[in-house]
Amino acid sequence: MEKIKCIACSILLNTAGILIYAVGISSFASPNEIAPGGASGIAILINYMTGCPIGLFVFLFNIPFLLVIVWKRYFSFAFVCSTLLSTAGLSVITDMMSALHFPIYDGNPLLASMFSGAMLGTGLALVHLGRSNTGGISLAGLILQKCSPQFQVGKVISALNFVVVIASVFVYRNIDSLLYAVITVYISGVFMDRILADAEAKSLLIVIAQSTDKVRQVFLDEGEGVTVLKGEGGYSNRRQRVVMCVTGKRESGKLQEKIRNADDNALVIVMEVQHVTGKQFARII
């Protein structure tokens, strides 16, 4: 049952992310001549010059990278299938929006760049949380990282995106397109980082209580890992034990209530932790 919930959650996140990303491209970026880097940015430029559908180009752009991954077995088959489905879904939905004449924003280009960036960043973050990838230049970066770990992949991807943004000046023959693209890329990164940081954030609970064993049992009953530290009262010099646990934000409130029931005099300190690795904690992908 838990596995089914996990799969359903991944599908929901991927679907929502793809829809939001496609709207950002079709309704805001492309109509306002903004090429925000990546495969989508290249596709927008190609569409402007040749009329080739944006979604179709994005899908074809990713095929060679996926074939390399399958051939070299760089990543799991599940990741390849998930990425293929996300890429295909993004391509189909993007071109469908164009075919169905989905409403576009043709007002202030600055607003278009801002909303485009917000939607692209949100869409990418949701797909990432769904344990998938929309492909493009980021997929090429993953391959490069596997081939040559010494390369600073982040800088390489940034450089390639920068080339796409610069190319928009020559394609549109308008420097404003470059400036709006820079705004879009920046806002996209801010939104994506913020969403992923919030998703990965945990709560650190530090509990000082008379009934340490009861408090510890609360965590153990909930299946949470717990650490008991040796402490000493700064005023009384009395030795006592301190219970510490890192848990999810959702579980934090429930645990605090149960701790109060076990010892209503317990001092509970809750702090947000942005980054946790090791033990059972791992990154999303």
N, C-alpha and C positions, 0 to 999 in steps of 0.2 A: 504493500500500500504506500509506503514511504517513497519507494522508487517511482511509482506512478505519479505521485504528487510532485516529485522533483522534475520528472519529464514534462508534466503539464505546465509547471512553472516556467521551465526553460522555453517551451513553445510559446507561452503567453508573452514572455519578455522579448523573445525574438520577433514575434509578430508585431508587437507594439513598437519596438525599436525600428523595424523596417518601415512601418507606415509613417512614423514621425520623420525618419530620415528622407523618405521619398517625397514627403510634402515639402521639406526644406529645400530639396533640389528642384522639384517641379514648379512649386508655387512662388519661391523666393529667389533662389540663386540663379537658375537658368534664365528666367524672363528678364532679370535685371543685369544680365551680362556679368555675373560674378562666378569666377572659377576658383573654388576654395581648395585647390590642391587635390592630391590623391587621384585615384582612377575616375572618380566622379567629376573632378575638375577637368581632367583630360577629355572625358566624354562630353562635357558641356562645350568645350572648345571645338571638338570634332563635329558636334551637332551643329554648331554655329557655321562652320565652314562647309560642311558636306550635307547636312541634314540627316546624318545617321542617327537613329534613335539612341538616346542616352543609355537606357537600360540594356539594350542589345550590346552596345560597345563595352559597358562595364562587365557583362557576363563573358564576352569573348576575351576581354583583357585578363580575366582571372583563370581561364582554362589552362594556359601553359604553367602557371604557378601550382595549380592543383595537381596537374600531371606530374610535375617534378616531386611534389610532396608524396604522392602515391608511389612513384618509382623508387625514390630514395627512402621511403618509410620514415620520414622525419617526425611525423605526428601520428597519433592513433587514427584508425579508420573512422571512428565515431566523430572525431574532430573534422576530418575531411568531409564526411557526409553532412555534418551540421553546417560547415562553411559553404558547401555547395548549395544546400537548400536555402541558406540565408542570401547568398549571392543571386541565385535564381529568383527567389522571392522579391528581392529588391529590384532586380531588372524588370520583372514582369509588372510589378506594381507601378514603378516609375513610368514605364511606357504606356501602361493602361491609363494613368492619370492624364497623360498628354493626349491619348486617343479619345478619351471621354471629355476632353476640354475642362479638366478640373480647375476651379477658380484660381487665378493667379493674382499676385500683388504687384501692381505697376505704379505705386505711389512713390514715396521718398526712398531713394536707393539706400540711404543710410539705415533706415528702419528695416529695409529688406535684408541688408547685410547682417544686422543684429539678430533679427528673427531667424534668418537662415543659419547663423552660427549656433544659436540656442537649440534649434531643432536637430542640426547635424550632431552636435555634441551629445544631446540627450538620446538620440537614436543610437549612436555608436555605443554609449554607455549601457543602454538596455540590452543591446545585442551581446555585448561583452559579459554582462551579468547572466545572460542566458547561455553562457559557455560556448559562444560561437564567434564568428568573425565575418565581416562583410567583404573581406579580401582586399584587392587593390594593392597599393604600395606597402601597406602594413604587412600584407601576406608575403610580399617580396622581402621585407625586412626580417620576418621570422625565418625565412629560408636562408638569408644571408647570415643570420646569427648562428644557424646550425652549421653552415659551411665554414664560416670563419668567425669563431667566437671572439677573436681579438678586435674585430670591428666594433665601433661605437654605433650600433644600429640606430639609436635615436637620432643621432646627428645626420646619418645617411638619409633617413626618412625625411627629416626636416629639410635637408638640402634638396631632395627630389621634389618635395612639395613647394619649396621656394622657386624652383625652376618652372613649375606649372603656373604659379602665380605670376612670375615675370613674363611668361609666354602670353598671358592674357593681354598684356599691353600691346603686343604686336598683332595679336589676332583681332582685338576690338579697336585697336588704334585709339585708345583712350586711357590715360593714366588714372582716371577715376576708378576704373575697373580694378586696377591693382590695389588701390587704397581700400576699396570696399572689400576686396578679397582678403586683405590682411586683417581687417576687422572681423570678418567671418571666421577666419582660421583661429584668431585669438579667442574669440568668444566660445567657439566650439571646444577648444582645449580647456577653457575655464569650466564650462558646464560638465564636460566629461570627467575631468579630475574631481570636481565637487561631488558628483553623483557616485562615482566609484569610491571616493574617500568615505562618504556617508555609509555606503553599503558595507565597506570593510571595517568600519568603526566598531569597537567593542566597549563594554563597560567593565571597569576594574572596581571590584567591591573589596573594601578593607573593613573588617569587622572586629571590634574590640568589645568583648563581652565577658561576663562572669561565667556563663554556661558555655564555654568554648566547645565542648563535646556536642551539645545540642545544636549549636550553630553549624558546626562542621557536618553533622548528620543531615541538616537541611539541604546542604549542597550535594551531598552524596545521594540522598533520596531523589534528587532531580537529575542525577547523572552528570553532574558538573565536576570538573577537576578542581581540586582545592589544595592549597598549601598553608601549612600552619607554621608561623614564624615565632621565634622567641623575642619577647619584648620586655620593656621595663618602664614603669610609670615614672615620668620625669619629676613629679612632685613627691610621690609616695615611696619611690625606689622599690616598689613591689613588682616582682616578676610576674608576667602574665603572657598568655599566648595570643597571637594575632592571626586571624583567619583571612586569607587572601584568595580571590577567585577572579578569573577573567571569563566573561560570558557575553552572550549577545544582548543587544539593547532590549529586545522583546522579553527575554527571560529575566532581565534585571529587576523589573517592577514586581514580578511574581516572587522572586527570591527575597526581596526586601520585605514584602508582606509576611512571608513565612518566618523570616528571622525575627520580626516584631512579635509574632505569635509564640516563638520559642523563648525569646528573652526581650521583653519590652524595654529594658534598660540598656540594650546593646547600642554601642556607637557604630553607626554604619556610614562609611565614607564611599561615595560613588564618583568615579572619574571617567571621562570618555577617553578611550585609547584609540588613536587613529591607525596604528600599524602593529599587528601581532603576527609573528611567524614562529614556526617550531611546534613541537608536540602535535596536537590534532588540528592546529590552525594552519591554514594554507591560503595562498592567493587564489583568486577566482579561476584563473586559467594557468 
